[in-house]
């Protein structure tokens, strides 16, 4: 449900008046001036309706697919914290990026996390195992192509707005990191742990 909830937040923000929505995108100058909420809200505001459908739809679908395997509570906490983590990484490592809007980094994070979960659980000789590896490599390759400015663009962004590949890269790496962080702790989803320890 966390992925669906994030997608619904994106939709609600899309419906806001332009005067209100204008205070939400990631804006480096505004953040430096103290508008810290943009570190989070920038990932929930979109340039176009097609971008909204693409990003929010992917977050909802991927979140729904992996939440029982990653843990509902873990996924909710990840989706709550990830926008800030990615924005802070952008702020300090990509000073040339003045503005950013969209949930594509969240989608990249869930994509890489989902691939890692499948790779860890599927039998090594199964087609699903190798398909997950292909999908993970494809995500990283797509990001590399975007960074190099090569290949055709399938972006739903308006003309003149470039794909924010560093945000996608940080999202993908955060998804991988979230998987390994989960693996270093309990190997059971948070929902299962709660069911087994209802009084804790």
Beta strands, then each sheet from edge to edge (+ up, - down):
strand 1: 26-27
strand 2: 99-100
sheet 1: 1+ 2-
end
